[in-house]
Amino acid sequence: MYFLSDRSGWWNLYRWNGLNVGAVAPIAGECAAEPWELGYASYGFLDDGRIVMAVQEGPRHRLVVVEPDRTVRPVDLPYTSIKPYLAVRGTAVALIGSSPTVAPQVALLDMADADPQVEVLARSEHPALEGARVSTPTELRLPVASGREVLALVYPPTGAAADWRAPVIVRAHPGPTASCLLRLDWQAQFFTSRGFAVVDVDYLGSTGYGRVFRESLYGRWGLDDVVDCASVAVHLLSAGRAVPGQVFIRGASAGGYTALHAVAEDGPFAAATAVSAIVDPDRWAQTVPRFQQAHAMRLGGGAGPVRAAAVQRPVLLIHGTADEVAVVEDVRHLAKELTSLGMASKMLLLPDVGHYVASSRRAGAALEAELAHYLSVMTCTADDLRGDGHEQ
């Protein structure tokens, strides 16, 4: 029996022969995706006895083949992101791959060849976007609190010069044990094509850096993830990349919880957008799918519920009325409290939309509302600056 375990500190493949357990191919990388859905397949068996496997190292994925003698051989692919849905039949492997310049594709490889060629079976590109200019990210590694290092993907404004300076949107990924992915992200391109820089942060707890890094967020959620996102923002301000007063944070689901706590303290962020946000971790631990509940319970005990009285910056709340994971009642209550306290908060409710707004029919409306939110804050900041100058 073959199975995945992180007993070594990394999610690796193991084999049990009925008596003993042994590692099939020890790799300093994650051979499994964060378990947020059922039905993942990160490895498969070729009919010649070899094993094909997707491996994540930070925000990057690669495909490897494990030979019968346990030698690990990399497969050259034009992709930096591989979804955990490998399908193997005979010597053929089908996968969904993408890169910062290539939208997800269904590709087929014949592993019988020493140098397998990629046959693209289906593409997800929209014809209207063919040939469109895109912003490609650079990796930023930054020392943060307690001697840790955090990695971020920095997308400059589309077509920007090397010395660009722009409003910045820091994005906290969901999970919170998901991760940044090095792939073509049309949501990021929506903002970079409008003059913003977008920064994805692999904060403490992210997958792709081993078990210790991932589980270190347990009991610290809403604290260390906020520190990491704020540290990246402060670095970009100090480096002259970000415009003061125009640095924002956004997140979806668990990332929304991080974003809300980031503006519940004094820091670099001028505003936050929280999509399908978790407001109360204890309540969320009861509403998540059953197989995720143990993980959700271990995360708790950090910053606690988001409290309206602590919020210091304008907030946009975007939520689906049919969300069964992060219940809409919590967000309604938070919005009502923020309004009663005189905070500049807005709420966009999406009828009949569930937890995954980005893949819903209302995704475009959500992006437009988010853009308008940032522009309104930037306008207020500019007005304040002009007022200060007039008084002087």
C-alpha positions as CSV (number, residue, x, y, z in Angstrom):
1,M,0.0,0.0,0.0
2,Y,1.3,3.4,-1.0
3,F,0.4,6.6,1.0
4,L,1.5,10.1,1.7
5,S,2.8,11.2,5.1
6,D,4.7,14.2,6.5
7,R,6.4,12.2,9.2
8,S,9.8,13.4,7.8
9,G,8.8,17.0,7.8
10,W,7.7,16.9,4.2
11,W,4.7,15.3,2.6
12,N,6.4,12.3,0.9
13,L,5.4,9.0,-0.6
14,Y,5.7,5.9,1.5
15,R,5.1,2.2,1.0
16,W,3.8,-0.4,3.4
17,N,4.4,-4.1,2.7
18,G,2.3,-5.5,5.5
19,L,5.1,-5.4,8.0
20,N,7.2,-2.3,7.5
21,V,6.9,1.2,6.2
22,G,9.6,2.8,4.0
23,A,10.0,6.0,2.1
24,V,9.7,5.5,-1.6
25,A,11.7,8.6,-2.5
26,P,12.7,11.1,0.2
27,I,12.3,14.6,-1.3
28,A,12.7,18.0,0.5
29,G,9.5,19.1,-1.1
30,E,5.7,18.6,-0.8
31,C,4.4,15.6,-2.8
32,A,0.9,16.5,-1.8
33,A,-1.3,19.5,-2.0
34,E,-2.8,21.2,1.1
35,P,-5.9,19.0,1.7
36,W,-8.7,21.5,1.1
37,E,-10.7,19.3,-1.2
38,L,-11.2,15.5,-1.6
39,G,-10.1,13.6,-4.7
40,Y,-6.6,14.9,-5.2
41,A,-4.1,12.8,-7.1
42,S,-0.5,14.0,-6.8
43,Y,1.1,10.8,-8.0
44,G,0.3,7.8,-10.2
45,F,1.8,4.5,-11.3
46,L,3.1,3.9,-14.9
47,D,2.6,0.4,-16.2
48,D,6.4,-0.2,-16.3
49,G,6.7,0.1,-12.5
50,R,7.8,3.8,-12.4
51,I,5.9,6.4,-10.4
52,V,5.1,9.9,-11.6
53,M,4.7,12.6,-9.0
54,A,4.1,16.4,-8.7
55,V,6.3,18.1,-6.1
56,Q,5.9,21.6,-4.7
57,E,8.8,23.7,-3.5
58,G,7.7,27.1,-2.3
59,P,5.4,28.5,-5.0
60,R,6.8,26.3,-7.7
61,H,5.8,22.8,-8.9
62,R,7.7,20.3,-10.9
63,L,7.0,16.8,-12.2
64,V,9.3,13.9,-11.3
65,V,9.6,10.3,-12.1
66,V,10.7,7.8,-9.5
67,E,12.6,4.9,-11.1
68,P,12.3,1.3,-9.7
69,D,15.7,1.8,-8.0
70,R,14.2,4.9,-6.3
71,T,16.2,7.3,-8.4
72,V,14.2,10.6,-8.8
73,R,14.4,12.0,-12.3
74,P,12.9,15.5,-13.1
75,V,10.7,15.9,-16.2
76,D,11.3,19.1,-18.2
77,L,8.0,21.0,-18.5
78,P,7.0,24.6,-19.5
79,Y,4.9,24.8,-16.3
80,T,5.6,26.1,-12.9
81,S,2.2,25.2,-11.4
82,I,0.6,21.7,-11.6
83,K,-2.8,21.0,-10.1
84,P,-3.1,17.9,-7.9
85,Y,-5.1,16.0,-10.5
86,L,-2.6,13.7,-12.2
87,A,-4.2,11.0,-14.4
88,V,-2.0,8.1,-15.5
89,R,-2.8,5.4,-18.0
90,G,-0.2,3.0,-19.4
91,T,2.8,5.2,-20.0
92,A,0.8,8.4,-20.5
93,V,0.3,11.1,-17.9
94,A,-2.3,13.9,-18.2
95,L,-2.0,17.0,-16.0
96,I,-3.2,20.6,-15.7
97,G,-0.3,22.9,-15.8
98,S,0.3,26.7,-16.1
99,S,3.0,29.3,-15.7
100,P,3.0,33.1,-15.2
101,T,2.5,33.6,-18.9
102,V,0.4,30.5,-19.7
103,A,-3.2,30.0,-18.5
104,P,-4.0,26.4,-17.3
105,Q,-3.8,23.8,-20.0
106,V,-4.6,20.1,-20.0
107,A,-1.5,18.4,-21.3
108,L,-0.5,14.9,-22.1
109,L,3.0,13.3,-21.9
110,D,4.1,9.9,-23.1
111,M,6.6,8.9,-20.4
112,A,7.9,6.0,-22.6
113,D,10.0,8.6,-24.4
114,A,13.3,9.6,-22.8
115,D,12.4,13.2,-23.4
116,P,8.6,13.3,-23.4
117,Q,7.0,16.1,-25.4
118,V,4.0,18.1,-24.2
119,E,0.8,17.6,-26.2
120,V,-1.7,20.3,-25.3
121,L,-5.2,18.8,-25.3
122,A,-7.2,21.8,-24.1
123,R,-6.6,25.5,-23.3
124,S,-8.4,27.8,-20.9
125,E,-7.4,31.1,-22.6
126,H,-10.2,33.3,-23.7
127,P,-9.8,34.4,-27.4
128,A,-10.2,38.0,-26.5
129,L,-7.2,37.8,-24.2
130,E,-4.9,36.2,-26.8
131,G,-1.7,38.2,-27.0
132,A,-2.6,40.4,-24.1
133,R,0.4,41.8,-22.1
134,V,0.7,40.4,-18.6
135,S,2.7,41.2,-15.6
136,T,5.2,38.5,-14.6
137,P,6.2,38.2,-10.9
138,T,9.6,38.3,-9.3
139,E,10.4,36.4,-6.1
140,L,11.1,38.5,-2.9
141,R,12.7,36.7,0.1
142,L,12.5,38.8,3.2
143,P,13.7,38.2,6.8
144,V,10.9,38.7,9.3
145,A,10.2,38.3,13.0
146,S,11.9,35.5,15.0
147,G,14.6,35.0,12.3
148,R,12.1,33.6,9.8
149,E,12.1,34.2,6.1
150,V,9.0,34.9,4.1
151,L,8.7,34.6,0.3
152,A,6.4,36.9,-1.7
153,L,5.6,37.1,-5.4
154,V,5.7,40.7,-6.6
155,Y,3.7,41.5,-9.7
156,P,4.6,45.1,-11.0
157,P,2.1,47.2,-12.9
158,T,1.7,45.9,-16.4
159,G,4.3,47.4,-18.7
160,A,6.0,49.2,-15.8
161,A,9.6,50.4,-16.0
162,A,12.3,48.7,-13.9
163,D,12.1,51.5,-11.2
164,W,8.3,51.3,-10.9
165,R,6.5,52.9,-8.0
166,A,2.8,52.2,-7.5
167,P,-0.2,51.5,-5.2
168,V,0.2,48.0,-3.8
169,I,-2.3,45.3,-3.0
170,V,-0.9,42.7,-0.7
171,R,-2.8,39.4,-1.0
172,A,-3.2,36.9,1.9
173,H,-4.0,33.5,0.4
174,P,-6.8,31.3,1.8
175,G,-6.4,28.1,3.8
176,P,-4.5,29.5,5.7
177,T,-2.3,26.6,4.8
178,A,-2.7,27.1,1.0
179,S,0.2,28.9,-0.8
180,C,1.1,31.4,-3.5
181,L,1.1,29.7,-6.9
182,L,3.4,30.7,-9.8
183,R,0.8,30.7,-12.5
184,L,-1.1,33.1,-14.7
185,D,-3.6,34.8,-12.3
186,W,-6.2,36.9,-14.1
187,Q,-7.3,38.5,-10.9
188,A,-3.8,39.8,-10.4
189,Q,-3.7,41.0,-14.0
190,F,-7.0,42.8,-13.5
191,F,-5.2,45.1,-11.0
192,T,-1.8,45.3,-12.6
193,S,-3.3,46.4,-15.9
194,R,-4.9,49.3,-13.9
195,G,-1.6,50.6,-12.5
196,F,-1.4,48.6,-9.2
197,A,1.3,46.2,-8.1
198,V,0.0,42.9,-6.6
199,V,2.0,41.0,-4.0
200,D,1.2,37.4,-2.9
201,V,2.7,36.5,0.5
202,D,3.6,33.0,1.6
203,Y,3.2,33.8,5.2
204,L,3.9,31.4,8.1
205,G,1.6,28.4,7.8
206,S,1.8,28.2,4.0
207,T,2.3,24.8,2.2
208,G,5.5,24.3,0.3
209,Y,8.0,24.9,3.1
210,G,7.6,21.7,5.2
211,R,5.6,20.6,8.2
212,V,7.3,22.8,10.8
213,F,6.6,26.0,8.9
214,R,3.1,25.0,8.1
215,E,2.1,24.0,11.7
216,S,3.9,26.9,13.3
217,L,0.7,29.0,12.6
218,Y,-1.3,26.7,14.9
219,G,-2.4,28.9,17.8
220,R,-0.9,32.0,16.1
221,W,-3.4,32.6,13.3
222,G,-4.3,36.2,13.0
223,L,-0.9,37.2,14.5
224,D,2.1,35.8,12.7
225,D,0.4,35.8,9.3
226,V,-0.4,39.5,9.8
227,V,3.2,40.2,10.8
228,D,4.5,38.6,7.6
229,C,2.1,40.5,5.3
230,A,2.8,43.8,7.1
231,S,6.6,43.2,6.9
232,V,6.4,42.7,3.1
233,A,4.4,45.9,2.8
234,V,6.8,47.9,5.0
235,H,9.7,46.6,2.9
236,L,8.1,47.8,-0.3
237,L,7.4,51.2,1.3
238,S,11.0,51.5,2.5
239,A,12.3,50.4,-0.9
240,G,10.3,53.2,-2.6
241,R,8.1,50.7,-4.6
242,A,4.9,51.3,-2.8
243,V,3.1,54.7,-2.5
244,P,2.5,55.7,1.1
245,G,-1.2,55.7,2.0
246,Q,-1.9,53.5,-1.0
247,V,-1.0,50.1,0.3
248,F,-3.9,47.7,0.7
249,I,-4.5,44.2,1.9
250,R,-7.0,41.7,0.7
251,G,-7.8,38.1,1.3
252,A,-10.4,35.4,0.7
253,S,-11.8,33.0,3.3
254,A,-8.9,32.5,5.8
255,G,-7.0,35.2,4.0
256,G,-10.0,37.5,4.7
257,Y,-9.5,36.9,8.4
258,T,-5.9,37.8,8.0
259,A,-6.8,41.0,6.1
260,L,-9.3,42.1,8.7
261,H,-6.9,41.6,11.6
262,A,-4.2,43.5,9.6
263,V,-6.3,46.6,9.7
264,A,-7.3,46.0,13.4
265,E,-3.9,47.4,14.4
266,D,-1.7,50.3,13.5
267,G,0.3,49.3,10.4
268,P,1.1,50.0,6.8
269,F,-2.3,49.2,5.3
270,A,-4.7,52.0,4.2
271,A,-7.7,49.7,3.7
272,A,-8.7,46.0,3.5
273,T,-10.9,43.8,1.3
274,A,-12.2,40.6,2.8
275,V,-13.9,38.1,0.5
276,S,-15.9,35.2,2.0
277,A,-14.1,36.1,5.2
278,I,-13.9,34.0,8.3
279,V,-14.8,36.3,11.2
280,D,-14.9,33.9,14.1
281,P,-12.4,31.0,14.0
282,D,-14.4,29.0,16.6
283,R,-17.6,29.2,14.6
284,W,-15.7,28.4,11.4
285,A,-14.3,25.2,13.0
286,Q,-17.9,24.1,13.3
287,T,-19.1,25.0,9.7
288,V,-16.1,23.7,7.7
289,P,-16.4,20.3,6.0
290,R,-15.9,17.6,8.6
291,F,-12.5,16.4,7.3
292,Q,-11.1,19.9,7.9
293,Q,-12.4,20.4,11.4
294,A,-9.4,19.1,13.3
295,H,-7.1,21.5,11.3
296,A,-9.5,24.4,12.0
297,M,-9.6,23.7,15.7
298,R,-5.8,23.6,15.9
299,L,-5.5,27.0,14.2
300,G,-7.6,28.7,16.9
301,G,-6.4,30.5,20.0
302,G,-4.5,33.2,18.2
303,A,-6.0,36.6,17.5
304,G,-9.5,35.4,18.2
305,P,-12.7,36.8,16.5
306,V,-12.5,40.0,14.4
307,R,-13.9,42.8,16.6
308,A,-15.4,45.8,14.9
309,A,-14.1,48.1,17.7
310,A,-10.5,47.2,16.8
311,V,-10.7,47.9,13.1
312,Q,-8.9,51.1,12.2
313,R,-9.1,51.3,8.4
314,P,-11.8,51.2,5.8
315,V,-13.1,47.8,5.0
316,L,-14.9,46.2,2.1
317,L,-16.7,43.0,2.8
318,I,-17.7,40.8,-0.1
319,H,-19.8,37.7,0.7
320,G,-22.1,35.2,-1.0
321,T,-25.5,34.7,0.6
322,A,-25.2,31.0,0.1
323,D,-21.8,30.6,1.8
324,E,-22.0,27.5,4.0
325,V,-18.3,27.6,5.0
326,A,-18.0,31.1,6.4
327,V,-21.6,32.0,7.3
328,V,-22.9,35.3,6.0
329,E,-24.5,36.1,9.4
330,D,-21.0,36.8,10.9
331,V,-20.2,39.3,8.2
332,R,-23.5,41.0,8.4
333,H,-23.1,41.4,12.1
334,L,-19.5,42.8,11.6
335,A,-20.7,45.2,9.0
336,K,-23.5,46.5,11.2
337,E,-21.2,47.0,14.1
338,L,-18.6,48.9,11.9
339,T,-21.4,51.2,10.7
340,S,-22.6,51.9,14.2
341,L,-19.1,52.8,15.2
342,G,-18.8,55.3,12.3
343,M,-16.2,53.2,10.4
344,A,-15.9,53.6,6.7
345,S,-17.1,50.1,5.8
346,K,-18.9,48.8,2.7
347,M,-20.6,45.5,2.1
348,L,-21.4,43.7,-1.2
349,L,-23.7,40.7,-0.9
350,L,-23.8,38.3,-3.8
351,P,-27.1,36.5,-4.1
352,D,-27.0,32.7,-4.4
353,V,-23.1,32.7,-4.4
354,G,-21.3,30.2,-2.2
355,H,-17.9,30.3,-0.6
356,Y,-15.9,30.5,-3.8
357,V,-16.6,34.0,-5.2
358,A,-13.7,34.0,-7.7
359,S,-15.2,31.1,-9.6
360,S,-18.8,32.4,-9.5
361,R,-20.8,34.3,-12.1
362,R,-20.4,37.4,-9.9
363,A,-16.6,37.4,-9.9
364,G,-16.4,40.4,-12.2
365,A,-18.7,42.5,-10.0
366,A,-16.6,41.6,-7.0
367,L,-13.4,42.8,-8.7
368,E,-15.0,46.0,-9.8
369,A,-16.2,46.7,-6.3
370,E,-12.8,46.0,-4.9
371,L,-11.2,48.3,-7.4
372,A,-13.7,51.1,-6.6
373,H,-12.9,50.6,-2.9
374,Y,-9.2,51.2,-3.4
375,L,-9.7,54.2,-5.7
376,S,-12.1,55.8,-3.2
377,V,-9.4,55.5,-0.4
378,M,-6.8,56.8,-2.8
379,T,-9.0,59.8,-3.7
380,C,-9.5,60.6,0.0
381,T,-5.8,60.4,0.7
382,A,-5.1,62.7,-2.2
383,D,-7.7,65.2,-1.0
384,D,-6.2,65.1,2.5
385,L,-2.7,65.8,1.1
386,R,-4.1,68.7,-0.9
387,G,-5.8,70.0,2.2
388,D,-2.6,69.8,4.2
389,G,-0.8,71.7,1.5
390,H,-3.4,74.4,1.4
391,E,-3.3,74.9,5.2
392,Q,0.5,75.3,5.0
